[in-house]
Amino acid sequence: MGDDCCLLEEDSGSEASQFDCGDGLVDPKTRRNVDLVVNNITERLEDED
């Protein structure tokens, strides 16, 4: 399954546990950009409700 194993776990306890996957070589700038995109999408979905 490789690096995507965390995406398939149904019973992950929290968001923090998802960051434990992989070998920790995530670029902080990339992580920040992904967080911004996810937050933007989440806010737009909440506004639609």
C-alpha positions in Angstrom: 0.0 0.0 0.0 2.9 2.3 0.5 2.6 5.9 1.6 -1.1 6.1 1.3 -1.8 3.6 4.1 -3.1 6.3 6.4 -5.7 7.4 3.9 -7.3 4.0 4.1 -7.5 3.5 7.8 -11.1 3.9 8.9 -10.6 4.1 12.6 -7.8 6.7 13.0 -8.2 8.4 16.3 -7.5 12.0 15.4 -6.0 14.2 12.7 -2.7 14.3 14.7 -2.3 10.5 14.2 -2.5 10.9 10.4 0.8 12.9 10.5 2.6 10.0 12.0 2.7 8.2 8.6 5.6 8.3 6.3 9.2 9.1 7.2 8.7 12.7 8.2 10.3 14.4 5.2 7.3 16.7 4.5 8.3 20.2 3.4 6.8 22.7 5.9 5.8 25.1 3.2 4.0 22.4 1.3 2.2 21.2 4.4 1.1 24.8 5.2 -0.2 25.2 1.6 -2.1 22.0 1.8 -3.6 23.0 5.2 -4.7 26.3 3.6 -6.4 24.6 0.7 -8.2 22.1 3.0 -9.4 24.9 5.3 -10.6 26.9 2.3 -12.6 24.0 1.0 -14.0 23.2 4.5 -15.1 26.8 5.0 -16.8 26.9 1.6 -18.7 23.7 2.3 -19.8 25.0 5.7 -21.0 28.2 4.1 -23.2 26.2 1.7 -25.1 24.6 4.6 
